[in-house]
Amino acid sequence: MITVTEISRYKGETMRVVIDNGTRTADIYLNRDIVAQGGIQKGMTVTSAQLRSLMAENERRRARERALFLLESREHSYKELYDKLCKSYKEETAASVCDELLDRGLVDDMRFAESLTRSLTNRKYGMMRIRQELFRRGIDRDIIGIVTAEADASAADDALMTLIRQKYASKLASGETDKVRNALARRGYTYSQIKEAIESFAEEADSDR
């Protein structure tokens, strides 16, 4: 059995718990709520299994707090959040916390994908680039298909025309069409979209002369 020989405040909400297994002593650090919920008191004895359970719950609590902090700054996909938590916590702890937040509706890959699609469309990115970004963030292919299929194609076309007028008009006027095509392709627009948009822009320019 393991005996709790001392409990003291460490810093913030963390408590220092000194344990003795009969051959050596060790310090463990637990949140004060974990200590209270576990009924940990000086002089009591605990089993190795009970101690591991307390430490695992303490790690889950810290990982949960970290996850909520990250979600306050912006929405994350499940994979993004999991990967960030794995940098500081065990994989099983990260998965447990992400599953909990998924059940609570605080992590939602469909909602995340819809939001990111709108944001990238507003920033004048093409649907091919948007699909790549969604996949990179760990979004399931089925969700990507649904979200991008629902995206307004005319809005994407309007965004492309606006981008050409604002950023590439002078290059097209000076004959740098290939450079413009390559730049737009890197933003995720397809060849047919680029061809149609450049032709429409040329028609606009001709009508303004």
C-alpha positions in Angstrom: 0.0 0.0 0.0 1.0 3.6 -0.5 0.7 6.1 2.3 0.0 9.9 1.9 2.5 11.5 4.2 2.0 15.2 3.3 -0.3 17.5 1.4 0.5 21.1 0.8 -0.4 23.9 -1.7 2.1 24.1 -4.5 1.0 27.0 -6.7 -2.3 28.1 -8.1 -4.8 25.3 -7.9 -2.1 22.6 -7.8 -1.4 20.6 -4.6 1.8 18.8 -3.7 1.1 15.3 -2.4 4.0 13.3 -0.9 3.6 9.5 -1.0 5.6 6.7 0.6 5.4 3.1 -0.7 7.6 1.8 2.2 10.9 2.0 0.3 10.9 5.5 -1.0 9.0 8.8 -1.1 7.8 10.7 -4.1 6.0 13.9 -4.9 3.0 14.1 -7.2 1.1 17.2 -8.2 -2.6 17.1 -8.4 -5.3 19.7 -9.0 -7.0 20.6 -5.7 -10.4 19.5 -7.0 -8.9 16.1 -7.9 -7.5 15.9 -4.3 -10.9 16.8 -2.8 -12.9 14.5 -5.1 -10.6 11.6 -4.3 -10.8 12.3 -0.6 -7.0 12.4 -0.4 -5.9 13.2 3.2 -2.6 13.0 5.1 -2.1 9.6 6.6 -4.5 7.7 4.3 -3.4 4.7 2.2 -4.1 4.2 -1.4 -3.5 1.4 -3.9 -1.3 1.8 -7.0 -4.4 1.5 -9.1 -6.1 4.3 -7.2 -3.0 6.5 -7.6 -2.8 5.9 -11.3 -6.5 6.7 -11.7 -6.0 10.0 -9.9 -3.0 11.0 -12.0 -4.8 10.0 -15.2 -7.8 12.2 -14.2 -5.5 15.0 -13.4 -3.9 14.8 -16.8 -7.3 14.7 -18.5 -8.3 17.8 -16.6 -5.2 19.7 -17.7 -5.7 18.5 -21.3 -9.3 19.6 -21.2 -8.4 23.1 -19.9 -5.8 23.4 -22.7 -8.3 22.3 -25.3 -10.9 24.8 -24.1 -8.3 27.5 -24.2 -7.5 26.6 -27.8 -11.1 26.6 -28.8 -11.6 30.1 -27.3 -9.1 31.5 -29.8 -10.8 29.8 -32.8 -12.7 26.7 -33.8 -10.6 23.6 -34.5 -11.3 20.4 -36.3 -11.1 17.2 -34.3 -7.7 16.3 -35.8 -6.2 19.8 -35.3 -7.2 19.7 -31.6 -6.0 16.1 -31.1 -2.6 16.8 -32.7 -2.1 19.9 -30.6 -2.9 18.0 -27.4 -0.6 15.2 -28.3 2.3 17.6 -28.1 1.9 17.8 -24.3 -0.3 14.8 -23.3 -0.6 11.1 -24.0 -2.5 10.0 -27.1 -5.2 8.3 -25.1 -5.7 11.4 -23.0 -5.9 13.6 -26.1 -8.4 11.2 -27.7 -10.5 11.1 -24.5 -10.7 14.9 -24.2 -11.5 15.3 -27.9 -14.2 12.7 -27.7 -15.7 14.4 -24.7 -15.7 17.8 -26.5 -17.2 16.2 -29.6 -20.1 14.8 -27.5 -20.6 18.2 -25.9 -20.8 19.8 -29.4 -17.7 22.0 -28.8 -15.9 20.2 -31.6 -17.9 19.7 -34.9 -16.0 18.9 -38.1 -19.0 19.8 -40.3 -19.4 23.2 -38.6 -15.7 23.8 -38.9 -15.6 22.8 -42.6 -18.5 25.1 -43.4 -16.9 28.0 -41.6 -13.5 27.5 -43.2 -15.1 27.2 -46.6 -16.9 30.5 -46.2 -13.7 32.2 -44.9 -11.5 30.9 -47.8 -14.2 31.7 -50.4 -14.3 35.3 -49.0 -10.5 35.4 -49.3 -10.9 34.6 -53.0 -9.6 31.0 -52.9 -10.8 28.4 -55.4 -12.7 25.3 -54.5 -9.8 23.0 -55.3 -7.6 24.9 -52.8 -10.4 24.9 -50.3 -10.7 21.1 -50.6 -6.9 20.7 -50.0 -7.1 22.9 -46.9 -10.0 21.0 -45.5 -8.2 17.7 -46.1 -5.1 19.1 -44.5 -7.1 20.0 -41.4 -8.2 16.4 -41.1 -11.7 16.7 -42.4 -13.3 13.5 -43.6 -13.7 13.2 -47.4 -17.4 12.7 -47.1 -17.8 16.0 -45.2 -15.5 17.8 -47.7 -17.8 16.6 -50.5 -21.0 17.7 -48.8 -19.6 21.2 -47.8 -18.0 22.0 -51.1 -21.0 20.7 -53.1 -23.2 23.1 -51.1 -20.9 26.1 -51.7 -22.4 28.6 -54.0 -20.6 28.2 -57.4 -21.7 31.6 -58.5 -20.2 33.2 -55.4 -16.8 31.4 -56.2 -17.0 32.8 -59.8 -17.7 36.3 -58.5 -14.8 36.0 -56.0 -12.5 35.0 -58.9 -13.6 38.0 -61.0 -13.2 40.4 -58.1 -9.7 39.0 -57.4 -8.7 39.5 -61.1 -10.0 43.1 -61.1 -8.3 44.0 -57.8 -5.0 42.3 -58.2 -4.3 41.1 -61.7 -5.8 43.7 -64.0 -2.5 45.5 -64.7 -0.7 42.2 -65.4 -3.3 41.1 -67.9 -3.2 44.5 -69.5 0.6 44.2 -69.9 0.3 40.7 -71.4 1.4 38.6 -68.4 -1.5 36.2 -68.9 0.5 33.1 -68.1 1.8 34.5 -64.8 -1.8 35.3 -63.9 -3.0 31.8 -64.8 -0.3 30.2 -62.7 -1.1 32.5 -59.7 -4.8 31.7 -59.9 -4.1 28.0 -60.2 -2.0 28.2 -57.0 -5.1 29.6 -55.3 -7.1 26.6 -56.3 -9.0 27.6 -59.3 -9.4 25.2 -62.2 -8.2 25.7 -65.7 -11.7 26.2 -67.0 -12.6 28.7 -64.3 -9.5 30.7 -65.0 -10.0 30.6 -68.8 -13.6 31.7 -68.5 -12.8 34.5 -66.0 -9.9 35.9 -68.0 -12.0 35.9 -71.1 -14.8 37.7 -69.3 -12.4 40.3 -67.9 -11.0 40.9 -71.5 -14.6 41.4 -72.7 -15.2 43.9 -69.8 -12.0 45.8 -70.7 -12.9 45.9 -74.4 -16.4 47.3 -73.6 -14.8 50.0 -71.4 -12.6 51.4 -74.2 
